Structure formats: structure tokens, C-alpha cells
Amino acid sequence: MIEITVVEGPACHLCQDAAATIAEQGRTLPVTLRTVQVTSQEGRELLGRTRAQLLPIVLVDGELLGWGRLSRGKLAALGPPAQAQEVR
């Protein structure tokens, strides 16, 4: 299971977009989504650790995936590699 953490703020349309994108990918990837408010203690710690310039901050298994607009390509790359087909 892949744990995705989104640090979000109030009235953040990019945060809403990130959550929707992760939910969409969750249909094909084994992910759990956890949201953290940037105003919380944990949110402030993650903001300081990542030094992100924009919200949302997206972490995958505790590692920074990106901040600002979520890259759908980076998110899709988290999936299992395509199965090689045997050529006869």
C-alpha cells in the first residue's frame, strides 16, 4: 500500500485538485490518502522540512513527490511497472 500525504490549506483549489487526482488514481493503484492541515503542528513541520513554496505538498511514503500543481505523470509512475509480454 502506498501512503500519500497531502499538506493542504484553506481555500486551496490546487489542494482540492490534488485530492481528486489521487482519488482517481486510487482506482488503479493501492493508495491511502491522508490530509494534513498546514496550520497544524505536523503541517508546519512538513512545510519546514520540505521547504515547499506552494500548497499542496504531496509526500509519498514520507518522501516529497512535489508541491503546487500535482503532476499526474509522477503520480502514475508510482504504479507497478507494466508486465512484459512474452514474444513467440
PDB file of N, CA, C and O in Angstrom, chain B, residues numbered from 101:
ATOM      1  N   MET B 101       0.852  -1.180   0.000  1.00  0.00           N
ATOM      2  CA  MET B 101       0.000   0.000   0.000  1.00  0.00           C
ATOM      3  C   MET B 101       0.896   1.240   0.000  1.00  0.00           C
ATOM      4  O   MET B 101       1.857   1.326   0.764  1.00  0.00           O
ATOM      5  N   ILE B 102       0.569   2.183  -0.855  1.00  0.00           N
ATOM      6  CA  ILE B 102       1.303   3.446  -0.962  1.00  0.00           C
ATOM      7  C   ILE B 102       0.566   4.482  -0.126  1.00  0.00           C
ATOM      8  O   ILE B 102      -0.631   4.697  -0.320  1.00  0.00           O
ATOM      9  N   GLU B 103       1.272   5.128   0.804  1.00  0.00           N
ATOM     10  CA  GLU B 103       0.641   6.175   1.608  1.00  0.00           C
ATOM     11  C   GLU B 103       0.982   7.535   1.010  1.00  0.00           C
ATOM     12  O   GLU B 103       2.152   7.900   0.892  1.00  0.00           O
ATOM     13  N   ILE B 104      -0.044   8.269   0.641  1.00  0.00           N
ATOM     14  CA  ILE B 104       0.139   9.610   0.092  1.00  0.00           C
ATOM     15  C   ILE B 104      -0.388  10.607   1.115  1.00  0.00           C
ATOM     16  O   ILE B 104      -1.535  10.521   1.554  1.00  0.00           O
ATOM     17  N   THR B 105       0.464  11.547   1.483  1.00  0.00           N
ATOM     18  CA  THR B 105       0.094  12.601   2.423  1.00  0.00           C
ATOM     19  C   THR B 105       0.019  13.909   1.662  1.00  0.00           C
ATOM     20  O   THR B 105       0.937  14.266   0.923  1.00  0.00           O
ATOM     21  N   VAL B 106      -1.077  14.620   1.849  1.00  0.00           N
ATOM     22  CA  VAL B 106      -1.257  15.922   1.210  1.00  0.00           C
ATOM     23  C   VAL B 106      -1.362  16.968   2.314  1.00  0.00           C
ATOM     24  O   VAL B 106      -2.260  16.913   3.155  1.00  0.00           O
ATOM     25  N   VAL B 107      -0.433  17.921   2.301  1.00  0.00           N
ATOM     26  CA  VAL B 107      -0.500  19.047   3.229  1.00  0.00           C
ATOM     27  C   VAL B 107      -1.264  20.136   2.505  1.00  0.00           C
ATOM     28  O   VAL B 107      -0.846  20.615   1.450  1.00  0.00           O
ATOM     29  N   GLU B 108      -2.399  20.524   3.090  1.00  0.00           N
ATOM     30  CA  GLU B 108      -3.289  21.463   2.410  1.00  0.00           C
ATOM     31  C   GLU B 108      -3.621  22.650   3.293  1.00  0.00           C
ATOM     32  O   GLU B 108      -3.417  22.631   4.507  1.00  0.00           O
ATOM     33  N   GLY B 109      -4.135  23.672   2.650  1.00  0.00           N
ATOM     34  CA  GLY B 109      -4.541  24.885   3.359  1.00  0.00           C
ATOM     35  C   GLY B 109      -5.968  25.251   3.020  1.00  0.00           C
ATOM     36  O   GLY B 109      -6.585  24.630   2.154  1.00  0.00           O
ATOM     37  N   PRO B 110      -6.495  26.253   3.695  1.00  0.00           N
ATOM     38  CA  PRO B 110      -7.875  26.674   3.445  1.00  0.00           C
ATOM     39  C   PRO B 110      -8.016  27.331   2.065  1.00  0.00           C
ATOM     40  O   PRO B 110      -7.110  28.017   1.594  1.00  0.00           O
ATOM     41  N   ALA B 111      -9.159  27.107   1.439  1.00  0.00           N
ATOM     42  CA  ALA B 111      -9.487  27.718   0.141  1.00  0.00           C
ATOM     43  C   ALA B 111      -8.385  27.500  -0.895  1.00  0.00           C
ATOM     44  O   ALA B 111      -8.002  28.422  -1.615  1.00  0.00           O
ATOM     45  N   CYS B 112      -7.883  26.271  -0.957  1.00  0.00           N
ATOM     46  CA  CYS B 112      -6.773  25.940  -1.864  1.00  0.00           C
ATOM     47  C   CYS B 112      -7.304  25.071  -3.000  1.00  0.00           C
ATOM     48  O   CYS B 112      -7.532  23.875  -2.819  1.00  0.00           O
ATOM     49  N   HIS B 113      -7.500  25.678  -4.177  1.00  0.00           N
ATOM     50  CA  HIS B 113      -8.039  24.909  -5.292  1.00  0.00           C
ATOM     51  C   HIS B 113      -7.057  23.850  -5.792  1.00  0.00           C
ATOM     52  O   HIS B 113      -7.481  22.806  -6.288  1.00  0.00           O
ATOM     53  N   LEU B 114      -5.754  24.102  -5.668  1.00  0.00           N
ATOM     54  CA  LEU B 114      -4.770  23.093  -6.064  1.00  0.00           C
ATOM     55  C   LEU B 114      -4.818  21.893  -5.116  1.00  0.00           C
ATOM     56  O   LEU B 114      -4.567  20.760  -5.526  1.00  0.00           O
ATOM     57  N   CYS B 115      -5.141  22.150  -3.850  1.00  0.00           N
ATOM     58  CA  CYS B 115      -5.274  21.069  -2.868  1.00  0.00           C
ATOM     59  C   CYS B 115      -6.470  20.186  -3.227  1.00  0.00           C
ATOM     60  O   CYS B 115      -6.385  18.960  -3.164  1.00  0.00           O
ATOM     61  N   GLN B 116      -7.563  20.806  -3.595  1.00  0.00           N
ATOM     62  CA  GLN B 116      -8.757  20.060  -3.991  1.00  0.00           C
ATOM     63  C   GLN B 116      -8.479  19.239  -5.249  1.00  0.00           C
ATOM     64  O   GLN B 116      -8.916  18.093  -5.363  1.00  0.00           O
ATOM     65  N   ASP B 117      -7.747  19.837  -6.193  1.00  0.00           N
ATOM     66  CA  ASP B 117      -7.394  19.132  -7.425  1.00  0.00           C
ATOM     67  C   ASP B 117      -6.500  17.933  -7.120  1.00  0.00           C
ATOM     68  O   ASP B 117      -6.674  16.862  -7.702  1.00  0.00           O
ATOM     69  N   ALA B 118      -5.538  18.112  -6.206  1.00  0.00           N
ATOM     70  CA  ALA B 118      -4.635  17.011  -5.841  1.00  0.00           C
ATOM     71  C   ALA B 118      -5.415  15.859  -5.222  1.00  0.00           C
ATOM     72  O   ALA B 118      -5.192  14.700  -5.572  1.00  0.00           O
ATOM     73  N   ALA B 119      -6.316  16.164  -4.316  1.00  0.00           N
ATOM     74  CA  ALA B 119      -7.110  15.119  -3.671  1.00  0.00           C
ATOM     75  C   ALA B 119      -7.958  14.368  -4.692  1.00  0.00           C
ATOM     76  O   ALA B 119      -8.070  13.144  -4.623  1.00  0.00           O
ATOM     77  N   ALA B 120      -8.554  15.088  -5.637  1.00  0.00           N
ATOM     78  CA  ALA B 120      -9.369  14.453  -6.672  1.00  0.00           C
ATOM     79  C   ALA B 120      -8.510  13.566  -7.575  1.00  0.00           C
ATOM     80  O   ALA B 120      -8.926  12.468  -7.946  1.00  0.00           O
ATOM     81  N   THR B 121      -7.324  14.036  -7.926  1.00  0.00           N
ATOM     82  CA  THR B 121      -6.419  13.267  -8.783  1.00  0.00           C
ATOM     83  C   THR B 121      -5.960  11.997  -8.083  1.00  0.00           C
ATOM     84  O   THR B 121      -5.902  10.930  -8.694  1.00  0.00           O
ATOM     85  N   ILE B 122      -5.634  12.115  -6.794  1.00  0.00           N
ATOM     86  CA  ILE B 122      -5.199  10.942  -6.027  1.00  0.00           C
ATOM     87  C   ILE B 122      -6.349   9.945  -5.899  1.00  0.00           C
ATOM     88  O   ILE B 122      -6.134   8.739  -6.018  1.00  0.00           O
ATOM     89  N   ALA B 123      -7.551  10.427  -5.662  1.00  0.00           N
ATOM     90  CA  ALA B 123      -8.716   9.541  -5.577  1.00  0.00           C
ATOM     91  C   ALA B 123      -8.928   8.814  -6.903  1.00  0.00           C
ATOM     92  O   ALA B 123      -9.251   7.626  -6.919  1.00  0.00           O
ATOM     93  N   GLU B 124      -8.747   9.525  -8.005  1.00  0.00           N
ATOM     94  CA  GLU B 124      -8.886   8.922  -9.336  1.00  0.00           C
ATOM     95  C   GLU B 124      -7.840   7.827  -9.534  1.00  0.00           C
ATOM     96  O   GLU B 124      -8.162   6.739 -10.012  1.00  0.00           O
ATOM     97  N   GLN B 125      -6.591   8.110  -9.168  1.00  0.00           N
ATOM     98  CA  GLN B 125      -5.517   7.123  -9.301  1.00  0.00           C
ATOM     99  C   GLN B 125      -5.735   5.960  -8.347  1.00  0.00           C
ATOM    100  O   GLN B 125      -5.301   4.839  -8.615  1.00  0.00           O
ATOM    101  N   GLY B 126      -6.409   6.227  -7.232  1.00  0.00           N
ATOM    102  CA  GLY B 126      -6.670   5.189  -6.250  1.00  0.00           C
ATOM    103  C   GLY B 126      -7.524   4.061  -6.782  1.00  0.00           C
ATOM    104  O   GLY B 126      -7.583   2.986  -6.187  1.00  0.00           O
ATOM    105  N   ARG B 127      -8.180   4.298  -7.891  1.00  0.00           N
ATOM    106  CA  ARG B 127      -8.974   3.238  -8.509  1.00  0.00           C
ATOM    107  C   ARG B 127      -8.081   2.186  -9.161  1.00  0.00           C
ATOM    108  O   ARG B 127      -8.499   1.042  -9.339  1.00  0.00           O
ATOM    109  N   THR B 128      -6.844   2.569  -9.519  1.00  0.00           N
ATOM    110  CA  THR B 128      -5.949   1.630 -10.181  1.00  0.00           C
ATOM    111  C   THR B 128      -4.682   1.333  -9.383  1.00  0.00           C
ATOM    112  O   THR B 128      -3.964   0.383  -9.693  1.00  0.00           O
ATOM    113  N   LEU B 129      -4.404   2.136  -8.362  1.00  0.00           N
ATOM    114  CA  LEU B 129      -3.221   1.928  -7.524  1.00  0.00           C
ATOM    115  C   LEU B 129      -3.646   1.672  -6.082  1.00  0.00           C
ATOM    116  O   LEU B 129      -4.670   2.188  -5.635  1.00  0.00           O
ATOM    117  N   PRO B 130      -2.866   0.878  -5.352  1.00  0.00           N
ATOM    118  CA  PRO B 130      -3.185   0.650  -3.937  1.00  0.00           C
ATOM    119  C   PRO B 130      -2.676   1.819  -3.080  1.00  0.00           C
ATOM    120  O   PRO B 130      -1.565   1.767  -2.552  1.00  0.00           O
ATOM    121  N   VAL B 131      -3.485   2.859  -2.948  1.00  0.00           N
ATOM    122  CA  VAL B 131      -3.065   4.042  -2.200  1.00  0.00           C
ATOM    123  C   VAL B 131      -3.999   4.331  -1.033  1.00  0.00           C
ATOM    124  O   VAL B 131      -5.184   3.999  -1.054  1.00  0.00           O
ATOM    125  N   THR B 132      -3.420   4.961  -0.013  1.00  0.00           N
ATOM    126  CA  THR B 132      -4.215   5.540   1.057  1.00  0.00           C
ATOM    127  C   THR B 132      -3.876   7.021   1.073  1.00  0.00           C
ATOM    128  O   THR B 132      -2.713   7.403   0.944  1.00  0.00           O
ATOM    129  N   LEU B 133      -4.886   7.840   1.232  1.00  0.00           N
ATOM    130  CA  LEU B 133      -4.717   9.287   1.230  1.00  0.00           C
ATOM    131  C   LEU B 133      -4.893   9.812   2.646  1.00  0.00           C
ATOM    132  O   LEU B 133      -5.869   9.497   3.327  1.00  0.00           O
ATOM    133  N   ARG B 134      -3.935  10.614   3.073  1.00  0.00           N
ATOM    134  CA  ARG B 134      -4.002  11.263   4.378  1.00  0.00           C
ATOM    135  C   ARG B 134      -3.804  12.747   4.159  1.00  0.00           C
ATOM    136  O   ARG B 134      -2.851  13.153   3.495  1.00  0.00           O
ATOM    137  N   THR B 135      -4.689  13.562   4.708  1.00  0.00           N
ATOM    138  CA  THR B 135      -4.547  15.009   4.566  1.00  0.00           C
ATOM    139  C   THR B 135      -4.128  15.606   5.904  1.00  0.00           C
ATOM    140  O   THR B 135      -4.549  15.162   6.972  1.00  0.00           O
ATOM    141  N   VAL B 136      -3.283  16.628   5.806  1.00  0.00           N
ATOM    142  CA  VAL B 136      -2.771  17.338   6.975  1.00  0.00           C
ATOM    143  C   VAL B 136      -2.948  18.826   6.714  1.00  0.00           C
ATOM    144  O   VAL B 136      -2.577  19.316   5.648  1.00  0.00           O
ATOM    145  N   GLN B 137      -3.502  19.535   7.660  1.00  0.00           N
ATOM    146  CA  GLN B 137      -3.656  20.984   7.514  1.00  0.00           C
ATOM    147  C   GLN B 137      -2.311  21.663   7.754  1.00  0.00           C
ATOM    148  O   GLN B 137      -1.599  21.322   8.698  1.00  0.00           O
ATOM    149  N   VAL B 138      -1.968  22.617   6.907  1.00  0.00           N
ATOM    150  CA  VAL B 138      -0.693  23.311   7.022  1.00  0.00           C
ATOM    151  C   VAL B 138      -0.589  24.080   8.343  1.00  0.00           C
ATOM    152  O   VAL B 138       0.515  24.362   8.809  1.00  0.00           O
ATOM    153  N   THR B 139      -1.724  24.418   8.941  1.00  0.00           N
ATOM    154  CA  THR B 139      -1.719  25.169  10.197  1.00  0.00           C
ATOM    155  C   THR B 139      -1.506  24.276  11.420  1.00  0.00           C
ATOM    156  O   THR B 139      -1.319  24.780  12.528  1.00  0.00           O
ATOM    157  N   SER B 140      -1.533  22.959  11.229  1.00  0.00           N
ATOM    158  CA  SER B 140      -1.306  22.038  12.348  1.00  0.00           C
ATOM    159  C   SER B 140       0.195  21.927  12.630  1.00  0.00           C
ATOM    160  O   SER B 140       1.021  22.335  11.813  1.00  0.00           O
ATOM    161  N   GLN B 141       0.529  21.381  13.777  1.00  0.00           N
ATOM    162  CA  GLN B 141       1.942  21.182  14.133  1.00  0.00           C
ATOM    163  C   GLN B 141       2.651  20.323  13.092  1.00  0.00           C
ATOM    164  O   GLN B 141       3.742  20.662  12.635  1.00  0.00           O
ATOM    165  N   GLU B 142       2.019  19.203  12.719  1.00  0.00           N
ATOM    166  CA  GLU B 142       2.619  18.322  11.715  1.00  0.00           C
ATOM    167  C   GLU B 142       2.744  19.033  10.373  1.00  0.00           C
ATOM    168  O   GLU B 142       3.755  18.883   9.687  1.00  0.00           O
ATOM    169  N   GLY B 143       1.733  19.801   9.993  1.00  0.00           N
ATOM    170  CA  GLY B 143       1.778  20.538   8.733  1.00  0.00           C
ATOM    171  C   GLY B 143       2.925  21.537   8.698  1.00  0.00           C
ATOM    172  O   GLY B 143       3.625  21.648   7.692  1.00  0.00           O
ATOM    173  N   ARG B 144       3.119  22.258   9.789  1.00  0.00           N
ATOM    174  CA  ARG B 144       4.232  23.221   9.859  1.00  0.00           C
ATOM    175  C   ARG B 144       5.577  22.513   9.788  1.00  0.00           C
ATOM    176  O   ARG B 144       6.510  23.003   9.152  1.00  0.00           O
ATOM    177  N   GLU B 145       5.677  21.347  10.448  1.00  0.00           N
ATOM    178  CA  GLU B 145       6.924  20.575  10.394  1.00  0.00           C
ATOM    179  C   GLU B 145       7.215  20.095   8.971  1.00  0.00           C
ATOM    180  O   GLU B 145       8.350  20.186   8.503  1.00  0.00           O
ATOM    181  N   LEU B 146       6.192  19.586   8.288  1.00  0.00           N
ATOM    182  CA  LEU B 146       6.384  19.123   6.907  1.00  0.00           C
ATOM    183  C   LEU B 146       6.727  20.275   5.980  1.00  0.00           C
ATOM    184  O   LEU B 146       7.559  20.126   5.085  1.00  0.00           O
ATOM    185  N   LEU B 147       6.096  21.422   6.184  1.00  0.00           N
ATOM    186  CA  LEU B 147       6.402  22.603   5.380  1.00  0.00           C
ATOM    187  C   LEU B 147       7.865  23.004   5.572  1.00  0.00           C
ATOM    188  O   LEU B 147       8.566  23.298   4.604  1.00  0.00           O
ATOM    189  N   GLY B 148       8.316  23.013   6.813  1.00  0.00           N
ATOM    190  CA  GLY B 148       9.704  23.360   7.090  1.00  0.00           C
ATOM    191  C   GLY B 148      10.688  22.345   6.535  1.00  0.00           C
ATOM    192  O   GLY B 148      11.737  22.717   6.009  1.00  0.00           O
ATOM    193  N   ARG B 149      10.358  21.073   6.648  1.00  0.00           N
ATOM    194  CA  ARG B 149      11.250  20.010   6.177  1.00  0.00           C
ATOM    195  C   ARG B 149      11.379  20.012   4.662  1.00  0.00           C
ATOM    196  O   ARG B 149      12.471  19.823   4.127  1.00  0.00           O
ATOM    197  N   THR B 150      10.255  20.226   3.966  1.00  0.00           N
ATOM    198  CA  THR B 150      10.278  20.153   2.504  1.00  0.00           C
ATOM    199  C   THR B 150      10.669  21.474   1.849  1.00  0.00           C
ATOM    200  O   THR B 150      11.130  21.495   0.708  1.00  0.00           O
ATOM    201  N   ARG B 151      10.482  22.573   2.575  1.00  0.00           N
ATOM    202  CA  ARG B 151      10.746  23.922   2.046  1.00  0.00           C
ATOM    203  C   ARG B 151       9.932  24.216   0.787  1.00  0.00           C
ATOM    204  O   ARG B 151      10.374  24.942  -0.104  1.00  0.00           O
ATOM    205  N   ALA B 152       8.742  23.640   0.735  1.00  0.00           N
ATOM    206  CA  ALA B 152       7.864  23.846  -0.419  1.00  0.00           C
ATOM    207  C   ALA B 152       7.429  25.302  -0.496  1.00  0.00           C
ATOM    208  O   ALA B 152       7.280  25.977   0.523  1.00  0.00           O
ATOM    209  N   GLN B 153       7.231  25.768  -1.704  1.00  0.00           N
ATOM    210  CA  GLN B 153       6.857  27.159  -1.940  1.00  0.00           C
ATOM    211  C   GLN B 153       5.354  27.362  -2.090  1.00  0.00           C
ATOM    212  O   GLN B 153       4.850  28.472  -1.921  1.00  0.00           O
ATOM    213  N   LEU B 154       4.641  26.280  -2.409  1.00  0.00           N
ATOM    214  CA  LEU B 154       3.191  26.348  -2.631  1.00  0.00           C
ATOM    215  C   LEU B 154       2.518  25.135  -2.010  1.00  0.00           C
ATOM    216  O   LEU B 154       3.144  24.101  -1.777  1.00  0.00           O
ATOM    217  N   LEU B 155       1.232  25.290  -1.750  1.00  0.00           N
ATOM    218  CA  LEU B 155       0.417  24.153  -1.346  1.00  0.00           C
ATOM    219  C   LEU B 155      -0.296  23.623  -2.579  1.00  0.00           C
ATOM    220  O   LEU B 155      -0.537  24.393  -3.509  1.00  0.00           O
ATOM    221  N   PRO B 156      -0.632  22.384  -2.627  1.00  0.00           N
ATOM    222  CA  PRO B 156      -0.407  21.371  -1.615  1.00  0.00           C
ATOM    223  C   PRO B 156       1.008  20.823  -1.677  1.00  0.00           C
ATOM    224  O   PRO B 156       1.686  20.927  -2.699  1.00  0.00           O
ATOM    225  N   ILE B 157       1.438  20.243  -0.578  1.00  0.00           N
ATOM    226  CA  ILE B 157       2.683  19.489  -0.534  1.00  0.00           C
ATOM    227  C   ILE B 157       2.269  18.031  -0.575  1.00  0.00           C
ATOM    228  O   ILE B 157       1.438  17.599   0.224  1.00  0.00           O
ATOM    229  N   VAL B 158       2.836  17.271  -1.490  1.00  0.00           N
ATOM    230  CA  VAL B 158       2.455  15.874  -1.648  1.00  0.00           C
ATOM    231  C   VAL B 158       3.662  14.991  -1.337  1.00  0.00           C
ATOM    232  O   VAL B 158       4.722  15.111  -1.951  1.00  0.00           O
ATOM    233  N   LEU B 159       3.465  14.101  -0.364  1.00  0.00           N
ATOM    234  CA  LEU B 159       4.513  13.165   0.025  1.00  0.00           C
ATOM    235  C   LEU B 159       4.027  11.742  -0.225  1.00  0.00           C
ATOM    236  O   LEU B 159       2.861  11.418   0.001  1.00  0.00           O
ATOM    237  N   VAL B 160       4.930  10.914  -0.689  1.00  0.00           N
ATOM    238  CA  VAL B 160       4.622   9.507  -0.928  1.00  0.00           C
ATOM    239  C   VAL B 160       5.519   8.688  -0.009  1.00  0.00           C
ATOM    240  O   VAL B 160       6.745   8.725  -0.113  1.00  0.00           O
ATOM    241  N   ASP B 161       4.892   7.961   0.876  1.00  0.00           N
ATOM    242  CA  ASP B 161       5.614   7.178   1.881  1.00  0.00           C
ATOM    243  C   ASP B 161       6.652   8.036   2.597  1.00  0.00           C
ATOM    244  O   ASP B 161       7.770   7.593   2.863  1.00  0.00           O
ATOM    245  N   GLY B 162       6.260   9.280   2.905  1.00  0.00           N
ATOM    246  CA  GLY B 162       7.107  10.187   3.662  1.00  0.00           C
ATOM    247  C   GLY B 162       8.115  10.975   2.856  1.00  0.00           C
ATOM    248  O   GLY B 162       8.802  11.833   3.409  1.00  0.00           O
ATOM    249  N   GLU B 163       8.224  10.710   1.565  1.00  0.00           N
ATOM    250  CA  GLU B 163       9.183  11.403   0.698  1.00  0.00           C
ATOM    251  C   GLU B 163       8.444  12.393  -0.204  1.00  0.00           C
ATOM    252  O   GLU B 163       7.350  12.106  -0.690  1.00  0.00           O
ATOM    253  N   LEU B 164       9.047  13.546  -0.418  1.00  0.00           N
ATOM    254  CA  LEU B 164       8.428  14.588  -1.231  1.00  0.00           C
ATOM    255  C   LEU B 164       8.249  14.137  -2.673  1.00  0.00           C
ATOM    256  O   LEU B 164       9.210  13.742  -3.334  1.00  0.00           O
ATOM    257  N   LEU B 165       7.013  14.199  -3.154  1.00  0.00           N
ATOM    258  CA  LEU B 165       6.723  13.955  -4.567  1.00  0.00           C
ATOM    259  C   LEU B 165       6.704  15.282  -5.313  1.00  0.00           C
ATOM    260  O   LEU B 165       7.181  15.375  -6.444  1.00  0.00           O
ATOM    261  N   GLY B 166       6.152  16.307  -4.672  1.00  0.00           N
ATOM    262  CA  GLY B 166       6.100  17.623  -5.300  1.00  0.00           C
ATOM    263  C   GLY B 166       5.228  18.568  -4.499  1.00  0.00           C
ATOM    264  O   GLY B 166       4.632  18.195  -3.489  1.00  0.00           O
ATOM    265  N   TRP B 167       5.170  19.808  -4.978  1.00  0.00           N
ATOM    266  CA  TRP B 167       4.311  20.814  -4.358  1.00  0.00           C
ATOM    267  C   TRP B 167       3.718  21.675  -5.450  1.00  0.00           C
ATOM    268  O   TRP B 167       4.240  21.750  -6.562  1.00  0.00           O
ATOM    269  N   GLY B 168       2.608  22.330  -5.108  1.00  0.00           N
ATOM    270  CA  GLY B 168       1.883  23.095  -6.132  1.00  0.00           C
ATOM    271  C   GLY B 168       1.003  22.148  -6.918  1.00  0.00           C
ATOM    272  O   GLY B 168       0.457  21.194  -6.362  1.00  0.00           O
ATOM    273  N   ARG B 169       0.862  22.402  -8.198  1.00  0.00           N
ATOM    274  CA  ARG B 169       0.006  21.539  -9.033  1.00  0.00           C
ATOM    275  C   ARG B 169       0.603  20.138  -9.089  1.00  0.00           C
ATOM    276  O   ARG B 169       1.775  19.965  -9.422  1.00  0.00           O
ATOM    277  N   LEU B 170      -0.214  19.142  -8.761  1.00  0.00           N
ATOM    278  CA  LEU B 170       0.246  17.753  -8.724  1.00  0.00           C
ATOM    279  C   LEU B 170       0.455  17.216 -10.129  1.00  0.00           C
ATOM    280  O   LEU B 170      -0.423  17.323 -10.985  1.00  0.00           O
ATOM    281  N   SER B 171       1.625  16.638 -10.358  1.00  0.00           N
ATOM    282  CA  SER B 171       1.935  16.041 -11.650  1.00  0.00           C
ATOM    283  C   SER B 171       1.264  14.679 -11.762  1.00  0.00           C
ATOM    284  O   SER B 171       1.593  13.753 -11.021  1.00  0.00           O
ATOM    285  N   ARG B 172       0.330  14.566 -12.687  1.00  0.00           N
ATOM    286  CA  ARG B 172      -0.352  13.290 -12.889  1.00  0.00           C
ATOM    287  C   ARG B 172       0.628  12.227 -13.389  1.00  0.00           C
ATOM    288  O   ARG B 172       0.472  11.044 -13.086  1.00  0.00           O
ATOM    289  N   GLY B 173       1.632  12.650 -14.152  1.00  0.00           N
ATOM    290  CA  GLY B 173       2.648  11.715 -14.640  1.00  0.00           C
ATOM    291  C   GLY B 173       3.471  11.124 -13.512  1.00  0.00           C
ATOM    292  O   GLY B 173       3.733   9.921 -13.495  1.00  0.00           O
ATOM    293  N   LYS B 174       3.884  11.967 -12.562  1.00  0.00           N
ATOM    294  CA  LYS B 174       4.642  11.464 -11.411  1.00  0.00           C
ATOM    295  C   LYS B 174       3.794  10.507 -10.589  1.00  0.00           C
ATOM    296  O   LYS B 174       4.282   9.485 -10.105  1.00  0.00           O
ATOM    297  N   LEU B 175       2.528  10.846 -10.436  1.00  0.00           N
ATOM    298  CA  LEU B 175       1.631  10.005  -9.661  1.00  0.00           C
ATOM    299  C   LEU B 175       1.419   8.666 -10.358  1.00  0.00           C
ATOM    300  O   LEU B 175       1.434   7.621  -9.706  1.00  0.00           O
ATOM    301  N   ALA B 176       1.224   8.686 -11.661  1.00  0.00           N
ATOM    302  CA  ALA B 176       1.018   7.446 -12.416  1.00  0.00           C
ATOM    303  C   ALA B 176       2.269   6.567 -12.386  1.00  0.00           C
ATOM    304  O   ALA B 176       2.171   5.341 -12.435  1.00  0.00           O
ATOM    305  N   ALA B 177       3.437   7.193 -12.307  1.00  0.00           N
ATOM    306  CA  ALA B 177       4.693   6.446 -12.276  1.00  0.00           C
ATOM    307  C   ALA B 177       4.854   5.634 -10.994  1.00  0.00           C
ATOM    308  O   ALA B 177       5.729   4.772 -10.919  1.00  0.00           O
ATOM    309  N   LEU B 178       4.029   5.894  -9.990  1.00  0.00           N
ATOM    310  CA  LEU B 178       4.096   5.143  -8.739  1.00  0.00           C
ATOM    311  C   LEU B 178       3.555   3.733  -8.891  1.00  0.00           C
ATOM    312  O   LEU B 178       3.821   2.861  -8.065  1.00  0.00           O
ATOM    313  N   GLY B 179       2.789   3.518  -9.963  1.00  0.00           N
ATOM    314  CA  GLY B 179       2.161   2.224 -10.168  1.00  0.00           C
ATOM    315  C   GLY B 179       3.164   1.151 -10.501  1.00  0.00           C
ATOM    316  O   GLY B 179       4.326   1.439 -10.785  1.00  0.00           O
ATOM    317  N   PRO B 180       2.714  -0.089 -10.467  1.00  0.00           N
ATOM    318  CA  PRO B 180       3.605  -1.195 -10.800  1.00  0.00           C
ATOM    319  C   PRO B 180       4.024  -1.105 -12.260  1.00  0.00           C
ATOM    320  O   PRO B 180       3.239  -0.672 -13.104  1.00  0.00           O
ATOM    321  N   PRO B 181       5.249  -1.507 -12.567  1.00  0.00           N
ATOM    322  CA  PRO B 181       5.682  -1.470 -13.965  1.00  0.00           C
ATOM    323  C   PRO B 181       4.827  -2.399 -14.812  1.00  0.00           C
ATOM    324  O   PRO B 181       4.315  -3.415 -14.340  1.00  0.00           O
ATOM    325  N   ALA B 182       4.692  -2.028 -16.050  1.00  0.00           N
ATOM    326  CA  ALA B 182       3.889  -2.839 -16.967  1.00  0.00           C
ATOM    327  C   ALA B 182       4.499  -4.226 -17.095  1.00  0.00           C
ATOM    328  O   ALA B 182       5.720  -4.378 -17.123  1.00  0.00           O
ATOM    329  N   GLN B 183       3.652  -5.220 -17.171  1.00  0.00           N
ATOM    330  CA  GLN B 183       4.113  -6.597 -17.333  1.00  0.00           C
ATOM    331  C   GLN B 183       4.654  -6.769 -18.739  1.00  0.00           C
ATOM    332  O   GLN B 183       4.013  -6.387 -19.717  1.00  0.00           O
ATOM    333  N   ALA B 184       5.836  -7.347 -18.828  1.00  0.00           N
ATOM    334  CA  ALA B 184       6.412  -7.643 -20.143  1.00  0.00           C
ATOM    335  C   ALA B 184       5.656  -8.807 -20.747  1.00  0.00           C
ATOM    336  O   ALA B 184       5.368  -9.790 -20.065  1.00  0.00           O
ATOM    337  N   GLN B 185       5.340  -8.699 -22.002  1.00  0.00           N
ATOM    338  CA  GLN B 185       4.627  -9.796 -22.659  1.00  0.00           C
ATOM    339  C   GLN B 185       5.643 -10.640 -23.399  1.00  0.00           C
ATOM    340  O   GLN B 185       6.574 -10.135 -24.027  1.00  0.00           O
ATOM    341  N   GLU B 186       5.435 -11.925 -23.304  1.00  0.00           N
ATOM    342  CA  GLU B 186       6.330 -12.865 -23.962  1.00  0.00           C
ATOM    343  C   GLU B 186       6.070 -12.852 -25.467  1.00  0.00           C
ATOM    344  O   GLU B 186       4.927 -12.951 -25.911  1.00  0.00           O
ATOM    345  N   VAL B 187       7.133 -12.730 -26.234  1.00  0.00           N
ATOM    346  CA  VAL B 187       7.022 -12.741 -27.689  1.00  0.00           C
ATOM    347  C   VAL B 187       7.355 -14.126 -28.165  1.00  0.00           C
ATOM    348  O   VAL B 187       8.382 -14.690 -27.788  1.00  0.00           O
ATOM    349  N   ARG B 188       6.483 -14.690 -29.006  1.00  0.00           N
ATOM    350  CA  ARG B 188       6.726 -16.056 -29.526  1.00  0.00           C
ATOM    351  C   ARG B 188       7.075 -16.005 -30.970  1.00  0.00           C
ATOM    352  O   ARG B 188       7.314 -17.045 -31.585  1.00  0.00           O
TER     353      ARG B 188
END
